[in-house]
Amino acid sequence: MEEKSATQQPSTVTSAVSEIEDDNKDENPHGVTPVTSAFADWKRGPLVRKFWRLYLTGVMVCVGGMYIGYGNSVVGSIIANRGFVQQFATVTNPDTGEPDLDAHHLGLWNGLNFVAQIVVQMISPFTADRWGRKFNMWAFTFFLTLSIIFEIVAQEWIMILWSRILGGFAGGLLATSIMTYMSEISLPQFRGALLGSFSLFFALGQVFLAIGLKVLEDTDPFNFRNVFYSEFVFFGLWLVPLVYLPESPAWYAAQDRDEDAKRSLRRLVGPVDGYDLDHEYAVVKFEVAQSARLARARGSDWRALASPVNLKRIVIATLPFTFQNFVGVPLIFGYTTYFLQLANVADPFLGNLMIQLILVVGIVSAFYFIDIVGRRSLVIWSGAAMGAICLVIGGLGFMGPNTTSSGIGLVTLCCVWAFVYANSLAPIGWISLVEVSSPLLRAKTAAVAAIIQSLSGVLFNYTVPLMLSNQGANWGQRIGLFFGGITFAYLVPVLFLFPETKGRTYQELDELFERRIPAWRFHETKTAHQTGVEMRLGGH
């Protein structure tokens, strides 16, 4: 690898960190960042081409999203399958007299999945900080694979429940493994696109599942366990990057394992012309040192996390992620086939496939919008649009008996909703979870933010089937009015708290939060990092 200096600044970790300490003695928030990347002023396109290996490695990590997108969505989507219903039915449908799944069991399957996530989310930041991000990736793989085995051998509904609990353990590890890892290896210019790739791969997993369920329904609907067996295909795909990936350089830096961090960085980046490894690692070390300095000023990590600034960052980190539950994800994606079946849609599995395909198309377009339009605008305007669509869906529930045309209208509305969601909360929910946090506290912040989301997930995922089913409230499509109402209520804190973070380095975000810049002024506030870049460029 060719390593040559591209700046006039310190090119060793030791001198960079020393200068950081000197620069921050006066706690001047308007000072100049002492060390910046030689590529800080590059645009996203040229930077991706320059660091293609780093970008593709980040994309490889997203295969884990496809694995859990397929594996953790199976039970919620297969509940309209005739063979599955025949195997696990415990009640009789009061309208048709046919065997039916108990709505309480459906609620428990998804509700306890989120409870399990919460349990692991309370533990996962400790393991991620103690043993590394890769340790949590392996734990994620273990629990998700074990959940598949439980699905295959299940004969009673209780075994499906245990499978969902194990899947919840896996889901609880996502924030502190895959998402934290991706945020730490990304460059700021393509961080949004790379983190958004996780949503794309997650959605691809759901598309493949929708295709599999449609084929199953048309060929051999009573041999439903074939769908469970197919999950091992995605396990095999995920195993390749899992073995290949090095540990996060940022985690090594936090452990003061500088040589290991450099080896990891070199493996991730590969041979890049003009790349000064010592200097670029000094940038990584600076972010860790800066975060550590702020944490030390407040005591222990957990005391630092409980400071007003970091508590605010936790709330902001969870805002888009938790918003997913309020705009209707538990309905549109959690119980898609069940919802469409209750609405008398002729082919709920085809409707589900159409919705999932639109989701993927939307997420592809989101790669452009996330870093051009920005996070804040997309969350606010898309949230309002999804709330309006939910209200229209709810209004359809008052139009008398469901017909073929009303079924087509419902699927169309769900597709439009999915496209809007794909361009906003689908990627931004995951992005904000790890982007808003301070580098040193990233795993802990992401875990606490994810716990908040999971708490709302428990509530919605348990109650949605009870609200839909004639075994419960029997709202049917009118449930859209409920989600529309709470969506607009949720937009109020989003307007006042959620900032624009596109293109910002973690150094800049630390500074902006420490300066208490209002959310609506983040995008226009000049930072010390920007001043440092301007001075470096002016020196050439």
Protein Blocks (a to p, Z undefined) as FASTA:
>chain_A
ZZddfbfbdfbfklmmmmmmmmmmnopakbccfbdcfklmpcfklmmmmmmmmmmmmmmm
mmmmmmmmmmmmmmmmmmmpmklmmmmgcbdcfklopacddfklmmmmmmmmmmmmmmmm
mmmmmmmmmnojklmmmmmmmmmmmmmmmmmmpmbfklmmmmmmmmmmmmmmmmmmmmmm
mmmmpcfklmmmmmmmmmmmmmmmmmmmmmmmmmmmmmmmmlmmlmmmmmmmmmmmmmmm
mmmpccdfklmmmnopaklmmmmmmmmnopaehiafklmmmmmmmmmmmmmmmmmmnopf
klmmmpmklmmmmmmmmmmmmmmmmnommmmmmmmmmmmmmnopablmlmmmmmmmmmmm
mmmmmmmmmmmnomklmmmmmmmmmmmmmmmmmmmmmnopadfklmmmmmmmmmmmmmmm
mmmmmmmmmmmmmmmpcfklmmmmmmmmmmmmmmmmmmmmmmmmmmmpmklnonmmmlmm
mmmmmmmmmmmmmmmmmccfehiafklmmmmmmnopafklmmmpccfklmmmmmmmmmZZ
